Amino acid sequence: MYRWNLELSAAFQSVLAITEVILRNAIDRQLRIWNAVQPVRGGSGLHSADWLVDPATPLNSLTRGARRRAADNAREAEAARANAHPRKGARITHDDLVAQLTFGVWAKLLPTPDVGDRNYTARRILWEQAVRHAFPHARNDPDGWIVADRARRLHTLRNRVSHMEPLLDVQAIPRQSDALRLLGAIDPAARDWCAGISRIRAVNSRRPTVS
């Protein structure tokens, strides 16, 4: 049973890693476009495309803590590079910072139906003005709640997998479906590629009987 749990965790790791990278790249692309056309409050001109350094409202308040942690982690990663590393001593780029943002950051940028959420309005603004364009193939989801709910479930699963928690009560096939449908809303070709390498269904079919 323990070995099977390890195998399912490994199978999910691949799918979750692919999903996270494609999700973050798709959202980041749209936030860069959006941020670059936002006027600077109380000043003249526009914000830059680098929303992790020069975020417009409401992105600044939504990501303040995450941006600080990403910058700290990026500096630590640069300092830990071996002297022979081709980027040793290189300045920290936007991509370096994006790579340090967690799955949870992206999930919490998506809209929520919970009007009691303190970031409800900010998340709604970002969805309508920018983030929805990251999901050009989403169907019947104008408010983004279906996309957000799938991302939320995958974020929860990712934490369980990363901490090697038992997956016996996880419905593996529906969670794989969440990942593939989320990818399909972004890029059907990426969804098909991920589905082709996923081992989740095969491993799940060998689920041990609990006596």
Long-range contacts (C-beta under 8 A, 24 or more apart in sequence): 1-168, 1-208, 1-210, 4-203, 4-206, 4-207, 4-208, 5-166, 5-167, 5-168, 6-164, 7-203, 7-206, 8-167, 8-170, 8-172, 8-200, 8-203, 8-204, 9-161, 9-164, 9-167, 10-199, 11-198, 11-199, 11-200, 11-202, 11-203, 12-157, 12-161, 12-167, 12-172, 12-175, 12-200, 13-161, 14-197, 14-198, 14-199, 15-176, 15-179, 15-194, 15-198, 15-200, 16-103, 16-154, 16-157, 16-158, 16-161, 16-179, 18-179, 18-183, 18-190, 18-194, 19-154, 19-179, 19-182, 19-183, 19-194, 20-103, 20-106, 20-158, 22-183, 22-186, 22-187, 22-190, 23-103, 23-106, 23-134, 23-151, 23-182, 23-186, 24-98, 24-101, 24-106, 25-98, 26-134, 26-135, 26-186, 26-187, 27-106, 27-109, 27-131, 27-134, 28-98, 29-134, 30-130, 30-131, 30-133, 30-134, 31-59, 31-126, 31-130, 31-131, 32-94, 33-130, 33-133, 34-126, 34-129, 34-130, 35-59, 50-94, 52-94, 52-97, 52-98, 53-94, 53-97, 58-119, 58-121, 58-122, 58-125, 58-126, 59-126, 61-119, 61-122, 62-108, 62-109, 62-119, 62-122, 62-123, 62-126, 63-105, 63-109, 66-101, 66-102, 66-105, 67-97, 69-100, 70-97, 70-98, 70-100, 70-101, 71-97, 71-100, 73-100, 74-99, 74-100, 103-154, 103-155, 103-158, 104-155, 106-151, 107-148, 107-151, 107-152, 107-154, 107-155, 110-144, 110-147, 110-148, 110-151, 110-152, 111-143, 111-144, 111-145, 111-148, 112-145, 112-148, 113-143, 113-145, 134-186, 135-185, 135-186, 136-185, 136-186, 137-184, 137-185, 137-186, 137-187, 137-188, 138-185, 139-185, 141-185, 147-182, 147-185, 150-178, 150-179, 150-181, 150-182, 151-182, 153-178, 154-178, 154-179, 154-182, 168-207, 168-210, 172-200, 172-201, 172-203, 172-204, 173-200, 173-201, 173-204, 175-200, 176-200, 176-201
